[in-house]
Amino acid sequence: MALRGIEELLGLQDQDAGGCDNMMNMIPVVGEVSNPKDWVHLASDLDLVIDLAGGSADVKTLSVGNLEAVASTAQATRPSHAPKLNYIYTSGTWVHGDNRTDVVTDSTPLRKPAELVAWRPESEQKIITDQRVNGIVIRPALLYGRDGSLLSSLFKSAADGFVRWPGTPGGRYALIHVDDLADLYVRAAEKAPIIHGIILDAVNEYSESADDVLQALAKVAGAKGYEYTKPQNLYETALSTTSLIRPYLARTLLDWRPLKPGLVDGMQVYYAAWKAAQK
């Protein structure tokens, strides 16, 4: 993503990350996200920190630990007249839980988050209420586009000849294209000082039928068919979550609109992009 008006974009990467910094026009900061001592000193002079920790990282521990490291360092080392450091934390829409009947929004109370992320609502509140930073939370829906993100295993099953995915028929997915999500981060970063304390759902305007997604993928990939499988762990249970989300805050406050085609409509392009990323 490109921040308009931002002269330097720093990206934390480990020793094995290769040349990803050049691809994303980032200045690499070599270190581990789990070891703030490698990088937290930079908080003294930064305008913005974005927490994107995910994958195999212990995100539950990191969500609070990194906030504390950054906020305490900024408070101790920035001049008293300096603006607060802006801090964007990445959560996810699984906090809305599995619900096939009720429509929810950014501000709907979180009654029953997916078990895998049941700890996230508390972390979200710590971010937006910390008085040492301008805290903002962005909740991406299920990502698609480019290398496939969490849908990569779905595309792989299609490439192997038969589409398999955890869940049951009749579900609907809240989705967002990675490029539209990046645009939201840019808009939130640019207006962070005036929208701090806000939680934004990053979701397309309409959910998509899980049945339609699997059927479209099977057709595009030339697979023999598709089937749902029983979730084997909390991660697969979360992947099968249905959330009927109608977000409004990002549109109202930041004039943000997802522009990419939906997953079903653009399946041929998205499957081809995933295959290209495997080479």
Protein Blocks (a to p, Z undefined) as FASTA:
>chain_A
ZZehiabdcddddfklojmlmmnopacdeddfklmklmmmmmmmpmbdcdfbehjbcfkl
mmmmmmmmmmmmmmmmgcfkbccddddddddfklnopafkbccdfklccfbgcfklmmmm
mmmmmmmmmmkbccddddddddeejjlpmmlmmmmmmmnopacdeddehiacddddfklm
mmmmmmmmmmmmmmgoiacddddfbdcdfklmmmmmmmmnopabdcddddfbfklmmmmp
ccddddfklmmmnopacfbdcfklmmmmmmmmmmmmmZZ
